[in-house]
Amino acid sequence: MQTLNLEKLPDFARHELEDFYQFLLQKYAGQQQDLNESVPLAPRLVKPFEPLPREAVYER
């Protein structure tokens, strides 16, 4: 993993990066999900498509 030199950045940019890093840790580090238990890849059932009648398209 590459290390980043934050010394070249202004203080506000370093603060933003630290906040973003904390956000990523909260979002991803706490979740150790098994890939098999995640969202199923099979398609879900949806309602059949009902096209609009021509009159409905041109109504105002």
Residue pairs with C-beta under 8 A, 6 or more apart in sequence:
6 14
6 17
9 17
